[in-house]
Amino acid sequence: MRNGFARPLIASFLTCLVTNAFGGGLKSEIVPAAGHVDITVPAGIFLKIRTFTQEGGADRGVVSVTIDSHTANVLTAALIDTDSANTIEPINNTIIAGPAVVVVTAASDADAFVTYKKDKDSD
C-alpha cells in the first residue's frame, strides 16, 4: 500500500535540508525608516550580524545591545550610495553573545537592510 503523504513529506524534508545547508540559517529583513527590529539572544547563543546597510538618508541606522540593563550602540549602517562615485564604505559585521536584547533601528529618513544569524558557536 502506498502512502500519499510520503512524497510531500520527503520533498519538505529535502527542501529544509538544502535550505539549511546552503542558506546557513541567515535571515534578512528590511527595516522601514524610523522602524526597528528587536532580536532576543538567549544565553549560550551568539547573534552574528553579517550586513547592516542603508541607501541614502542624512542619519544612519544603529544596532544597540542591552545586557543587564546596560545599553550600548555597537554598529552603524554602512551607506550604499548608488548615485555617487564616492568610495564604497566597508560593510562591517559583529558578533553578540547572549543573553542580550538587540535592537536594529533604521534612520528616520531611510530604510535599512540587515542580515543576521543565531548560532551556538562564534565562527
Secondary structure, 3 states (H helix, E strand, C coil): CCCCCHHHHHHHHHHHHHHHHHHCCCEEEEECCCCEEEEEECCCCEEEEEEEEECCCCCCCEEEEEECCEEEEEEECEECCCCCCCCCCCCCCEEEECCEEEEEECCCCCCEEEEEEEECCCC
